[in-house]
């Protein structure tokens, strides 16, 4: 038996009612489509069903449109959360840099007034400074080329602070206080000064390699953008105070 014959037999001529409904929908020019058991019969072995299910095209369109809208909203919420998390990370990084700069300024003040005991300790700590820089360089180098860009640039940031401020300040303090009769201390300071130059060359080599790698270059660009934004904010703040004066 055909699907039409089964339908007519089960519902005493229900196939005619179905056909009449279809013709009415066509005359009214209403978009529609068939769902339910009869729709299944078009693609499978006929099954007994006592009703014909129709769906309004526009209602379905509105339904799926609502789903799409909700999906878009959820995606935007997730993206906003990710951006906020990333923004929080870089703001924390900027805060850490500010804290490190303040620590450098305090250390400079301390180095100007070293007691004999503090001076001796400073000289004794010079080898550990060398080891610390060496370790930071090795950790940064291990991240290239497929490591963590954020960790790499964190190491470079720390190295930059030590090589541009930390070591020069300590060398200056030792040379200033060593004076006559302390050639050994001066020699140790000058040795560290020369090593710092070699360390700086190694660091610049790593930076050049990293900038040639896409993910590392992107991370560097993001950090530069945040630094520029911070400088602009500080400039606007200074201009505001000057305007008040």
N, C-alpha and C positions, 0 to 999 in steps of 0.2 A: 504494500500500500504506500501511496505517496504521503508526504506530510499534510497536504491539503485534504486528502481523503481521511486521514486519521483525525484531523481537526474537525471536519464536518461530522464524522461518525460520533465523536465524543461530545460535541456540542450541538448536534442537530442543525447543521447548516451554519455553524459559526464562521466558516471560511467566507461566506457571503457578507457577514457583518464586518469582518476584517477588511474585505475589499471595499465595502461601502465607506468605511472609516478612512481608508487611504485616499479614496477619490474625493471625499469631503475636504481633507487636509490639502490636497492639491488644488482644489477649486478656491480655497481660502488663501492659497499661496503662503502657507505656514511651513517653515522649515521644521523637519522632524526626522527622527530615526527610530528604528525598532530596537528594543532591548529585551532581556528576559529569555524565556524558554523558546519562543518562536525565532528569536535571533540566533540562538544556539542551533536550532534545526537547520539553518541555512548552511552550517559548516560541519554538522555531525549527524549521526544516526538520529532519526526523528524520535522525539520524546513526547509523552502525553502532557499537555498543559491546557488549562481551562481558561486562560486569559491572554490577552495581547497587551504588552507593555510598550507604551510610547513615551518618548522623552522630548521635551521642548528644547530645541537647539539653543535658544537664547538663555534659558534657565541654566543649562549645562555650561554655557559659555561664561555666565556670571559666576557659577560655582567654581569653575577652574580658574577664572580670573581672580576670584578672591584668594584661592590657594596660591596663585602666582604672586599676588600682592603681599600676602603674609610671608611668603618665602623671601621676597625682596627685602621686606622690613627686617626679617631675622638675619639675613645676610649682612644688611647694613649695620645692625646692632653688633654682630660678631666682628665686623671690620672695625667699627668704632672702638670696641673693646681691645682689639689687637693693637690699634694705633695708640690708644691710651696707655696700654702696657708698655709699648715701645717708647712712647714719650716719657713715661715714668722712669724707664731705665736710663735714658740719656740725660734726663734732668738730675738723676742721682749721680750720674757720671760727672756732670758739670759741678755739682756740689762737692764731690770728692776732690776735683781739681782745685776748687776754691779753697777747700780745707788744706790741701797740700801746699798751696801758695802761702797761706797764712802761717803754716808750720815752718816754711822756709824763712819767712821774715823773722819769726821768733828765734829761729836757730842762728840767723845772722847777728841778731842782737846778743845772743848768748856767747857767740864766738868772739865777740869783741872784748869780753871781760872774763876770760878763762882764768880760773885759779890754777896753781901749779899741778894740783891733783887732776883737775879736769883736762888740762893740757896733756898730761901724760896719758890719760885715758884716750884722748882724741888720737894721739899718735899710735897707741896700741891698737886702735880700731881700724887703722888704714887697711890692713890685709883683709879684714872682713868686708870692707867696702868693695874691694877688688873682687872677692868671691861673689858678693851679691850681684854685682853688675854682670859678671860672667854667667851666673845662673839665669838671670833675666834674659840675656841674649840667647842662651841655649833654648829656653822655653819658647821664646818668640820664634826662633828658627824652626823648631819642631812643628809649628803650626802651618808652615808653608810646605806645599801649595794647597793642601786640602783640609786644613784644620779649621779652627773656630776664629773667624775674623774679629769678633768682639774681644776675645781673649788676647789675640795678637796685638791689637791696637791698645789694649790696656797695658800690656807689657811695654810697648813702645812709649806710651805716655809716662810710665814710671821711669823708664830709662832716660827719657828726655829731661825729666826733672833732676835726676841724679847727675847726669853729665853736664847739664847747662848751669845748674845752681849748686847742688849738693857738694860735689867734688871741688869745683873752683872756690867755693866759700871756705871749705876746710883747708885747702892748700894755702889760701891767702892767710888764714888765721895762724897756721903753723909757721909760715915764713915770717909773719909779723912778730910772733912771740919767740921764735927760736933764737934769734939774735946771734951774738958771737958765742962760740964755744959749743954750739949745738948743731954741728954740721951733719950729724947722723939724721936728726929729725928733718932738717931741710932736704937732705938727699931723698929720704923716704917720700916726702911731699912732692918733690920734683918727679920722682919715678911714677907716682900715682898720676901726676898731671900728664905725663907722656902717655901712660897707658890709657888715660881717659880719651885722648885724641884718637888712639887706635880703636877704642870701643865705639866712639862716635862714628868713625868710618864704617865699622861693621854694622852699626845700627842704620846708617843711611843706605847701605847696601840692601839690608832687609826691607827697608821702606820702599826702595825702588822696585824690588821684586814684587812686593805686595801690591803696589799700585798697578802692576802689569797683570794682576789676577782680578777677574771681574767682581767676585763677591767681596774681596778685600778692598778693592777700589770703591765699591758702592758703600761699604761700611765707613770708609775714610771720608767719603763725600758727605754722608749723613752727619758725621761728627763735626766736620767743618761747618756745615749749615747750622747746626745747633750752636757752635761757638760764635758764628757771625750774628745769629739772632740774639745771643746773650750780650754781645758787645753793643748791638743796636739798642737793646733795652737799657743798658747802662748809660749809653749816650743820651737817650731820651730822658732818663731819670736825672742826669746831670743838667741837661738843658732846662728841665722843669725847676730844679732848685735854683739855677741861675736866674730864671725868670722871676722867681719869688723874691730874690734879692733886689 
